[in-house]
Amino acid sequence: MKKFLKITAAIVILLLIFFAGVLKYRRYQAGQTLIPKNVTGIVKINVDELYQTIALNMLGNPGYYFKSDVKKDNAIKTDKLATGLAIPASIYLYNLNGQPTGTIFSRLEVKNSEDFENFVKNVLHLQVIKNAKGITTAKSRLVNLVLCYNNKAVAVVITTQIKDFEPVLIDILNQKNVVKANESPFKVALDQKQHVVFANGENNGWIDFKSGSINFSNVFLANNILPSTKPAHHQSSKNSTVSFWINANLKPNKDKIYKFRNYTIEQDSLIKYYNGNLDFEWTNSITQTDSVITYEYNDDFEKVEKVSLQKRNIPSISVNIGSKGNGLKNYLTRQGLIYSDSNTVNKNAFPLYKVFVNSNQENLNFSTVKKQNIPTSKVESTDFLYLNVDLIKLGKQLEIPFFTNYFKTLKRLEVKGKLMEGKKVKVDGKLELKDGNINSLYQILKSL
């Protein structure tokens, strides 16, 4: 028996060493992937890291992963899963210099050209055009997805703009003017092992799919804002549905104008009255009575206006803007956004709810509650930005089918922003899911 256990342990150890070696080699190959030299922004999806995370979570929760709650007649056919692509340890998506903003390119190896052709035609439903040089071009009906491929690889572009991307795709396919990923300007960012890593000239961040949560982080330059070096905020209720605060000023720009519907606000006027702190809080739902105007025809067939009162549940929302005296309120009144006689927001500017306005020498408050208490005391913090959303409460209060169906697995979102050296800002966040034991990516994909 002891001999058998020793042999079994040796086999297990050898298998672990073998798989560790395979994974290490696949990571090395991923670093050798060739990407264009003119990449301006890149996203790396660490496929192997995702596989490992989900596999370990599966071992710890076999009952959840292997239970079948899908009807046989709705089961996914295996032939649709045959993409014909060779899935590498890491997939790279990138933006290119000289191409439209937001346009994403990539390149993948083709493992089985016949399966890939079937996938393009029968699953992606792309229109296929044969080219004379042995390269096939396939396009979606809206031309927002274009592929150029041969029997060895495929170059992909996802875009919102109609343009001839074929020359660029062919260069990517044939690997012209390229550099190894681990020798590119993004090497430091791409060395990170989080599940999704992204970087460009001003941003560097990642996303990790943990058990019961999605963690994310992003470091970027504070271009248009001036975060406070000594943040302080009003204390929010612990039972809030949504709470948010930010301590930051806008960078001066005399020519900057914000346009909202038929209203215009000059940035220099905002800076003149705004003192660098804003708080938002959604506590619960309240009942608000609104006047509803309808039209009827009288006995003389004349169109007559009829006003009726209607009660409805709305969010109890409070927005508090730190301001210098009553200057901000007076400015917004002159712009027509506030009615000074009734202290309410112009319905044309915000038609959803009736919003009341209160102010003192340090604050301007907007609220769906008529007599909203303006907070006075402040709490010091090391973060200049904070957001907390109770997604369970939010779903119940919104009562929107889309939110209920697609966000049913979500529990809570928390985001924090901190000022760093070199005028950089670091934003860290955590999206919690209802089941704290199961991998977050798997939970979300299963709920779709």
NUPAVEX-770188 format. One record per residue (C-alpha): residue in three letters; x, y, z. Coordinates in steps of 0.2 Angstrom, whole numbers, padded with zeros to 4 digits, always signed. Each point is the difference from the previous one (the first is absolute). Layout:
ALAXYZ;...
***
This chain:
MET+0000+0000+0000;LYS+0014+0012+0005;LYS+0009-0004-0017;PHE-0016+0004-0009;LEU-0003+0016+0009;LYS+0019+0005-0004;ILE-0003-0004-0019;THR-0016+0010+0000;ALA+0008+0015+0008;ALA+0015-0001-0012;ILE-0012+0000-0015;VAL-0010+0015+0007;ILE+0016+0010+0003;LEU+0006-0004-0017;LEU-0016+0005-0008;LEU+0000+0016+0010;ILE+0018+0004-0006;PHE-0005-0005-0018;PHE-0015+0012+0000;ALA+0010+0014+0009;GLY+0013-0002-0014;VAL-0013+0001-0014;LEU-0007+0015+0008;LYS+0016+0009+0001;TYR+0005-0004-0018;ARG-0017+0006-0006;ARG+0003+0016+0010;TYR+0017+0002-0008;GLN-0008-0003-0017;ALA-0013+0014+0004;GLY+0014+0012+0003;GLN+0007-0004-0017;THR-0016+0005-0009;LEU+0003+0012-0013;ILE-0010+0016+0001;PRO+0001+0016-0012;LYS+0013+0013+0005;ASN-0013+0014-0002;VAL-0011-0006+0015;THR-0006+0014+0010;GLY-0010-0010+0013;ILE-0001-0018+0004;VAL-0011-0013+0010;LYS+0007-0017+0005;ILE-0012-0014+0005;ASN+0009-0013+0010;VAL-0009-0015-0006;ASP+0010-0013+0009;GLU-0001+0010+0017;LEU-0019+0000-0003;TYR-0001-0019-0003;GLN+0011-0003+0016;THR-0011+0011+0011;ILE-0016-0008-0006;ALA+0007-0017+0001;LEU+0005+0002+0018;ASN-0016+0007+0004;MET-0009-0014-0008;LEU+0010-0013+0010;GLY-0006+0009+0016;ASN-0018+0001-0006;PRO-0004-0015-0011;GLY-0018-0001+0005;TYR-0003+0018-0007;TYR+0009-0003-0017;PHE-0005-0018-0004;LYS-0019+0002+0004;SER-0011+0001-0015;ASP-0014+0012-0001;VAL+0000+0002-0019;LYS-0013-0010-0010;LYS+0007-0012-0012;ASP-0010+0008-0015;ASN+0009+0017+0005;ALA+0017-0007+0001;ILE+0014+0008-0009;LYS+0005-0010-0015;THR+0019-0004+0000;ASP+0002+0004-0018;LYS-0004+0018+0004;LEU+0015+0000+0012;ALA+0012-0006-0013;THR+0007+0017-0006;GLY+0015-0007-0008;LEU+0012+0012+0009;ALA+0015-0004+0010;ILE-0003+0008+0017;PRO+0017+0007+0007;ALA+0005+0003+0018;SER-0004+0018-0003;ILE-0010+0010-0012;TYR+0005+0017-0005;LEU-0012+0014-0006;TYR+0007+0017-0005;ASN-0003+0017-0007;LEU+0011+0006-0014;ASN+0007+0017-0004;GLY-0009+0009-0014;GLN-0015-0010+0001;PRO-0017+0006+0007;THR-0002+0001+0019;GLY-0007-0015+0008;THR+0003-0011-0014;ILE+0007-0017+0006;PHE+0012-0012-0010;SER+0006-0017+0004;ARG+0008-0016-0008;LEU-0002-0018+0004;GLU+0006-0016-0007;VAL-0011-0012-0009;LYS+0001-0018+0006;ASN-0013-0008-0012;SER-0004+0010-0016;GLU-0016-0010-0004;ASP-0007+0003+0018;PHE+0004+0018-0001;GLU-0009+0003-0016;ASN-0015-0009+0007;PHE+0001+0011+0015;VAL+0001+0016-0010;LYS-0015-0004-0011;ASN-0012-0009+0011;VAL+0004+0008+0017;LEU+0006+0017-0003;HIS-0011+0001-0016;LEU+0013+0011-0009;GLN+0000+0003-0019;VAL+0015-0009-0008;ILE+0009+0008-0014;LYS+0014-0010-0008;ASN+0016+0009-0005;ALA+0012-0005-0014;LYS+0016+0000+0011;GLY-0006-0015+0011;ILE-0007+0012+0014;THR-0018+0000+0004;THR-0010+0015+0006;ALA-0016-0002+0010;LYS-0011+0015+0006;SER-0015+0002+0011;ARG-0016+0008-0008;LEU+0004+0016+0010;VAL+0018-0001-0005;ASN+0005+0002+0019;LEU+0009-0017+0000;VAL+0012-0004-0014;LEU+0012-0015-0002;CYS+0014-0004-0011;TYR+0007-0017+0001;ASN+0009-0015-0009;ASN+0002-0018+0006;LYS+0013+0005+0013;ALA-0007+0016+0009;VAL-0013+0013+0001;ALA+0001+0019+0002;VAL-0015+0008+0008;VAL-0007+0018+0002;ILE-0015+0005+0010;THR-0005+0018-0004;THR-0014+0013+0001;GLN+0006+0009-0016;ILE-0002-0006-0018;LYS+0017+0000-0008;ASP+0011-0011-0011;PHE+0010-0009+0013;GLU+0006-0014-0012;PRO+0017+0007-0003;VAL+0003+0001+0019;LEU-0007-0017+0003;ILE+0011-0008-0013;ASP+0015+0008+0008;ILE-0005-0007+0017;LEU-0003-0017-0008;ASN+0017+0000-0009;GLN+0008+0007+0016;LYS+0008+0015-0008;ASN+0009+0013+0011;VAL-0002-0009+0016;VAL+0009-0003+0016;LYS-0001-0013+0014;ALA-0013+0004+0013;ASN+0013-0002+0014;GLU+0012+0012-0009;SER-0014+0013-0003;PRO-0002+0017+0009;PHE-0014-0009+0010;LYS+0011-0014+0007;VAL-0001+0005+0018;ALA-0019+0001+0000;LEU-0001-0017-0010;ASP+0010-0009+0013;GLN-0014+0002+0012;LYS-0009-0017+0003;GLN-0018+0007+0003;HIS-0013-0007-0011;VAL-0002+0015-0011;VAL+0014+0013-0001;PHE-0001+0017-0010;ALA+0011+0014-0003;ASN+0003+0015-0011;GLY+0010+0016+0001;GLU-0010+0007+0015;ASN-0009-0016+0007;ASN+0006-0016+0009;GLY-0012-0011+0007;TRP-0007-0018+0003;ILE-0015-0010+0004;ASP-0001-0016+0010;PHE-0014-0013+0001;LYS+0001-0007+0018;SER-0012-0011+0009;GLY-0016+0011+0004;SER+0008+0016-0007;ILE+0007+0009-0014;ASN+0015+0011+0005;PHE+0007+0014-0011;SER+0013+0014+0001;ASN+0005+0014-0012;VAL+0014+0013+0002;PHE-0001+0015-0011;LEU+0005+0018-0002;ALA-0012+0013+0008;ASN-0001+0011-0016;ASN-0016+0010+0003;ILE-0002-0001+0019;LEU+0010+0006+0015;PRO-0003-0013+0014;SER+0000+0007+0017;THR+0016-0004+0010;LYS-0010+0000+0016;PRO-0017-0008-0004;ALA-0015+0002+0012;HIS-0018-0005-0004;HIS-0017+0001+0008;GLN-0005-0016+0009;SER-0012-0011-0010;SER-0013-0012+0008;LYS+0006-0018+0002;ASN-0017-0006-0008;SER+0002+0010-0016;THR-0005-0008-0016;VAL+0014+0011-0009;SER+0012+0012+0008;PHE+0014+0009-0009;TRP+0012+0014+0004;ILE+0014+0009-0009;ASN+0013+0013+0006;ALA+0007+0008-0015;ASN+0000+0016-0010;LEU-0001+0003-0019;LYS+0016+0006-0009;PRO-0003+0018-0006;ASN-0005+0001-0018;LYS-0009+0016-0005;ASP-0005-0006-0017;LYS-0009-0016+0007;ILE-0019+0000-0001;TYR-0011-0013+0006;LYS-0016-0002-0010;PHE-0016-0009+0007;ARG-0016+0000-0010;ASN-0003+0019-0004;TYR+0012+0006+0015;THR+0018+0005+0000;ILE+0012+0001+0015;GLU+0017+0008-0001;GLN+0014-0010+0009;ASP+0008+0016+0007;SER-0016+0005+0008;LEU-0002-0018+0008;ILE+0018+0002+0007;LYS-0004+0017+0006;TYR-0014-0007+0012;TYR+0005-0018+0002;ASN+0011-0004+0015;GLY+0005-0018-0005;ASN-0011-0012+0008;LEU-0016-0009-0005;ASP-0011-0013+0009;PHE-0014-0011-0007;GLU-0011-0011+0010;TRP-0015-0011-0005;THR-0008-0007+0017;ASN-0016-0008-0005;SER-0016+0003-0010;ILE-0013+0013+0004;THR-0017+0005-0006;GLN-0001+0016-0011;THR-0016+0008-0006;ASP+0001+0008-0018;SER-0011+0009-0011;VAL-0005-0009-0016;ILE-0007+0010-0014;THR-0011-0009-0013;TYR-0012+0007-0013;GLU-0018-0004-0003;TYR-0013+0007-0012;ASN-0016+0009+0007;ASP-0017+0000-0008;ASP+0005+0013-0012;PHE+0014-0011-0006;GLU+0013+0012+0008;LYS+0016-0007+0007;VAL+0000+0003+0018;GLU+0015-0002+0012;LYS-0003-0011+0015;VAL+0011+0000+0015;SER+0000-0015+0012;LEU+0011-0006+0015;GLN+0010-0016-0001;LYS+0010-0009+0014;ARG+0015-0010-0004;ASN+0015-0008+0008;ILE+0016+0009-0004;PRO+0018-0001+0008;SER+0004+0011+0015;ILE+0015+0008-0007;SER+0011+0014+0007;VAL+0014+0009-0010;ASN+0011+0012+0011;ILE+0012+0011-0009;GLY+0013+0010+0010;SER-0002+0018-0006;LYS+0006+0017+0005;GLY-0014+0010+0007;ASN-0016+0000-0010;GLY+0009+0004-0016;LEU-0002-0017-0008;LYS-0019+0000+0003;ASN-0001+0018-0007;TYR+0010-0004-0015;LEU-0011-0016-0004;THR-0015+0011+0002;ARG+0006+0012-0013;GLN+0003-0014-0012;GLY-0018-0006+0003;LEU+0004-0016+0008;ILE-0008+0005+0017;TYR-0016+0009+0004;SER+0004+0012+0014;ASP-0018+0003+0005;SER-0004-0019+0003;ASN+0018-0006+0003;THR-0002-0014-0012;VAL+0009-0006-0015;ASN-0007+0005-0017;LYS-0011-0015-0006;ASN+0007+0003-0018;ALA+0018-0003+0007;PHE-0005-0016+0010;PRO-0017-0007-0004;LEU+0001-0016+0010;TYR-0004+0006+0017;LYS-0004+0016+0009;VAL+0017+0005+0008;PHE+0001+0013+0014;VAL+0014+0012+0003;ASN+0007+0005+0017;SER+0016+0010+0003;ASN+0011+0008+0014;GLN+0016+0009+0000;GLU+0010-0016-0003;ASN-0012-0012-0010;LEU-0012-0001-0014;ASN-0012-0015+0002;PHE-0011-0008-0013;SER-0012-0013+0007;THR-0017-0009-0004;VAL-0004+0003+0018;LYS-0007+0018+0003;LYS+0008+0003+0017;GLN+0016-0008-0002;ASN+0012+0003+0015;ILE+0017+0006-0007;PRO+0014-0009+0008;THR+0013+0011+0009;SER+0013-0011+0009;LYS+0014-0009-0011;VAL+0010-0015+0002;GLU+0019-0001-0005;SER+0005-0013-0012;THR+0016-0007-0010;ASP-0011-0002-0016;PHE-0006+0015-0010;LEU-0014-0011-0009;TYR-0011-0013+0007;LEU-0015-0009-0007;ASN-0011-0014+0008;VAL-0015-0008-0008;ASP-0011-0013+0008;LEU-0005-0009-0016;ILE-0014-0010+0009;LYS-0009+0015+0007;LEU+0003+0009-0017;GLY-0008-0014-0009;LYS-0016+0000+0011;GLN-0002+0019-0001;LEU+0003+0002-0018;GLU-0013-0014-0005;ILE+0007-0001-0017;PRO-0001-0017-0009;PHE+0017+0002-0009;PHE+0009+0004+0017;THR-0009-0014+0009;ASN+0004-0013-0013;TYR+0018+0004-0005;PHE+0006+0006+0017;LYS-0008-0013+0011;THR+0017-0008+0005;LEU+0007+0017+0006;LYS+0001+0005+0018;ARG+0011+0016+0003;LEU+0012+0012-0009;GLU+0013+0010+0009;VAL+0013+0011-0008;LYS+0013+0011+0008;GLY+0012+0013-0008;LYS+0016+0006+0007;LEU+0012+0013-0005;MET+0018-0006-0003;GLU+0017+0008-0004;GLY+0003+0008-0017;LYS-0018+0006-0002;LYS-0007-0018-0002;VAL-0016-0007+0006;LYS-0003-0018+0006;VAL-0017-0007-0001;ASP-0004-0016+0009;GLY-0016-0009-0001;LYS-0009-0016+0005;LEU-0016-0007-0007;GLU-0007-0013+0012;LEU-0012-0014-0006;LYS-0014-0009+0010;ASP+0009-0016+0001;GLY+0017+0003+0008;ASN+0007-0018-0003;ILE-0002-0001-0019;ASN+0012+0008-0013;SER-0008+0017-0005;LEU+0003-0002-0019;TYR-0009-0017+0000;GLN-0015+0007+0010;ILE-0002+0014-0012;LEU+0001-0010-0016;LYS-0012-0013+0008;SER-0013+0014+0003;LEU+0000+0006-0018;
***
